[in-house]
Amino acid sequence: HNDTLSVELWSGGEPVFVDPGTFCYTSDLAMRNRFRSTGAHNTAMVDGTEISEIPESEPFALGSPASVRLLEWSPDDDESWVAAMHDGYSRLSDPVSVRRDVHYARDSGVWTLTDLLEGEGAHTAVWHWQSADSMVVREDFDATGDTVIDLTTSTALIRVVVKPAFLESSHSLDKGMVSTSYGVKHDADCLRLSVEFQNRCSVSLTVSPRATTTQTFLLP
C-alpha cells in the first residue's frame, strides 16, 4: 500500500486516525487500488501523484517503491521523538522531499506530527486524515496569522496548523472509507487539507486527550 510515513493513532482505547484496511484483493481492482492509494492513508500526496506508482492491473505490486530514511529515533521515559523522510516524489520534474517528525510528551499525553515539504517552484499537497468513525470541526480561524483547524472526536482534541501563513489552503470534512474486515467497508469522516506552496510548506497536527487516557501510536 502507499502508506509511506502514514500513522495510526488511538486515544482512550478508541481509534482517532486509522489505516483504511484492505476490503478486497482481485474481485474489484478499482476498489482494491483505492484502498491502497496514497489518498486513502494518513500521509501527504504531492501534485496528485501517488507516492509509488500503482499498476492498475497488478493488485499486489507497486512500481518504483519509495525508500524511507530514518533520521532520528529517540525513545525516552518522558518524551519520544522519531523523524523520517521518503523519496517518493524525487521522480517529479521538480522533486519534492517529504519529512515527518513525530513527538510524544508522556506527561501531557500529547502527540505532535509535523510534515515538512521542500522543493523548487509551485506545488499542491493534499492530506487525507482518516478517522475510524466521525469528527467534528469545532472552529477554523487564523491565530497569529497561521491557518488553524480544530476538530474533536469522542476521545481527542485535534489541531492542524499550516505554515507559513500566506499559503493558500482549503479544507473540508469528507467521507472516506474504512474496512475492518475482508469484504466489509463503511463510510467514515476524513479531514481533507489542500495546501498550495512555493518551495516549502509545513503542516503540524497535534492530538491531545480530552481526558487522562492511554494512547497507542503505530507506524507501519
N, C-alpha and C positions, 0 to 999 in steps of 0.2 A: 504494500500500500504506500501511497505518497504521504506518509506521516512523519517525514523527517523534521525533527525538533518539536513535534507535536507533544502535548502533555495531556494527562488526565488528573483531575483534582476532586477529592472527596472532602467534605466538611461535615462534622457532626454525624458521621456514619451515613451520610447521604451524598450522592454524586452531584458535583457542581458542573464540571466540564468533562465530557466523556468522549471516548472513541466511538465512531458510528457503528462499528461492528462489520459483519460480512454480508449478511442477508442471503446471498446465493453465490454459486460458482458459475456453472455453464448454462443454466436454464434460461437466463436473461442477461446477455452480455452487456447491454446498455446499463442495467441496474447494477451489475457487478462492477463496471467501471466507474459508475457514480459513487458507489460506496468506498472505492479505493482511490478516489481522486484527491488532489490537494485541497479542493474546496470543501471536502467532507471532514477535514481534520482541523485541529486547533493550531494552525501554523499559517505563515504568510504565503500568499500567491502573488507573484510579480508579473505585471503586464499580461494577465490572463493566461499564463503559461504554467503547465504542470512542472513540479519540481523535477520529476523524472518522466520521460515520455511514456505514455500508456498505449501500447499496441492494441487497437480496438478488438482484434480477433484473437488475441493471446491473453486469456484471463488470468494466467499465472506468471506473467512476465512484465518487467519494466525495462524500457530502453535506456541505456546510459544512466544507470542508477547514480544518484548523488552520493558523494562521500562526505563524511562528517569528521570534523576535527575537534577533539576535546581541548578546550583552552584552560579550564580551571575546574578543580574539584576539591572543595574544602569543607568536609563534614566536621561538625563540632557540636558539643553539648548545648551551646547557647544559640548558635546560628549556623546555617549551612548555605553553601554557595556552589553553583555549577554554571559554567559558561561553555558554549559550543557554537560552531558555525558550520554551514554546509556550502557546497559549491554548485548546487543545482542550477543556479542562474548564471553560471560562468559561460554558458553556451549562448546567451543572448548577444546580439550585436553590440550592445552596451552592457557588459557584465555587471551584475549586482551581487554583492556579498550579503549574506543574511546571518546575523549573530543573535543568539538568545541567551540571556542571563536569567537565572532563577535563584532567588534568595528566600530563605525561610528564617524568620525570627521566632524562636521557640517560646519565649515568654509571652509574646502577644498573639502567637498563632497566625501571624500574617505572612502570606506569600506575596512576593513581588516578581513579576515576569517582565523583562524589558527586551524588546526586539530592536535591533539597530540594523538598518538597511543602508548600504552605501554603494553608489555607482556614479557614472557621469551622465549628465543630461536628465531628461524628464522621464518619469516612470509613474505607474499606478500600482499600489499594493493593496491587496484585499485580504482581510482576516475573516474567518467564519468561526465564531466561538460557539460550539455546540453544547447545549445543555442536555441533561437527561430528560427533562420534562418542561418546566416553564420558568421564565424570568420576567421581571417587571422593571421597566425603565422608570426610575424614580424621578430623575431630572437630568437635563443636559445643559451645560452653561459654560461660560468662559471664566475660569478662575486665573487671575494674574495673566490673562491673555492666552492661556492654553485651552485647547478643546478638551472638555471633560465630560464623560458619560458615566452616570451612576446607575447601577442595577441592583436588584435583590433577588435572592432565591429563598427557599424556606430556611436555609441554614447559613447563608453567607451574604455579605455585602461586597459588591464588586465595583471598582472604579477603573476606568480606562482614560489615559491621558495621552494626547497626541502632541508631539513637539517636532520642530518649532511651531510657534503659534500661528504663523502666517500661512501654513499649509492648508490647501483646500481639502476638506474631508466631509464625508457624509456617513450616516449610519442608519440602520433600520433593524427592527426585530422581526426576523423572518421565520418561516417554518422549515426546519431541516428534517432529516430522517435518522432514526436510530434503530438498530436491530440488536435485540438482546439474545436472540437465539436464531438458529438457521431457519430461513423461510418466513420469519416474522419481522415486521417493521412497524413503527408508529411515528407520527409527527411529533416533533419537539422543538421548542424555541431555540433560535440561533441568532446571535448578535452578528450582523454583517457590518464591518467597518471598512470603508474605502478611503485611501489617502493618496493624493497626487503630490509627488515630491520632486524636487530638483536636487540631485546629488546625494541627499541624505535625509533620513527621517527616523524618528524614534517613537515607539509606541510602548507605553507601560501599562500593565494590568495588575491591580492589587486586589487580593481576595482576603477579606477579614471575616472571622467568625462572628455571627450575630450573638453568640453566647459562648461560654467556655466549651470548646469542643475538641475532639481528637480528629486530626486531619491525616490523610494519606495522599502522597504525591507520587505519581508514576511517570517515568519517562520510558518510551518504547526503545 
